[in-house]
Amino acid sequence: MGSRRIGFDSSNYGMGSMKQHSRQELTQLKKEVGAESAWEEVSGFKTTKPTSIRLSPRLIWDLEKIVHLRGEKSCQTLLKRSVTERVKYEKELIDPVKARKAV
């Protein structure tokens, strides 16, 4: 007896059914992707820069408890909001001092 699986049709499995593009089509697609004018601006989205921060296991544990209690999506969401609020607060304190020094 063979090891054929019941209900498994290998003729239509995986990428075999995808259209194969010609070299000319692929070259044209690469040119279109590379052209900045082909990409439209989407409002409401800002680009971000990935950042890595090392936190102690205890701090992560405490953070996860706070995230759970507040019903937040994730630790990253809570951290991003907290850092954003703190930076905004600090800027509000610093900006008037810088303006006075410039005069």
N, C-alpha and C positions, 0 to 999 in steps of 0.2 A: 504494500500500500504506500501511496505517496504522502507527502506532508502538506497537501493542499488544504488551505483554510476555507471553511464554508463561508460564503458571502463575500469573499475577497476577490476582486477583479483587478489583477495587476495591469491590465491593458489601459486603464484609465486612472492610474494612481500617480500622485506626485506632479512633477512639472511637465510630464509628457504631453499634456494637452495644451500647453501654452504656445502661443504663436512665436515662431523664431523670426527675428528681424534680420534683414539683410545688412551688410556692412554699410551700405549707403544710408539706410534708415538710421542706424546707430550713430554714424558720423553726424548726420543732420540733428539728431536729438542732442548729442553732446554740444553742438554749436548753440542750439536754442537754450540749453541749460546754462551754458557759460555766459550768455548775453544778459547783462544786468537789467536791460529794458524789458526782458521777458517776465521778470518777477514783479508782481504788483505789491504795493505797500498795503499792509493790513493794519488798520487802526486799532488801538486798544491793546496792542502787544508791544512790550519793550524787550529789547535784547538784554540778556543777562550774562554775566561772566561766572562760570563755575568756580566755587571756592571750597576749600577743604579746611575744616577747623577740628583740631584734636580736643576732645572733651574727656574728662575722667569718667570711668564707669558709673561712679556714684552720681555725677551730674546728669548723665544720660538717663539713669534710672529715675531720678527726681523729675527730670523733664518729661519723661514718658508718663509719669503719674499726673502731672499738670495737664498734658495734652489730653489724657483720658478724661479727667475731671471737667475740662473746658469743652470737651466734645470737638476738638480740633481735628483736622484731617491727618496731620502728621507732625512730627517734631520739627521738620524742616519749615513747614508753614508757620508754626508758632515762633521759631527762631527768627525767621525772616521778618515777621511782623514786629517782633520785639526790637530787633536791631534797627529796623527802619524808623520806628517811633523814637528810639533813643538818639539816633543820629539827627533826626529832625529837631528834637529838643536841644541837643548840644549846639546845632547850627544856629538856633534862635538865640542862644546865649552868646555865642561867639560873634555873630554878624554885627551886632551893634558896637561891640568893642573894636572890631576891625574898622568899622566906619569912623569911629572917633579918632583912631590912630591915623587914619588916612587924611584927616583934616588938618 
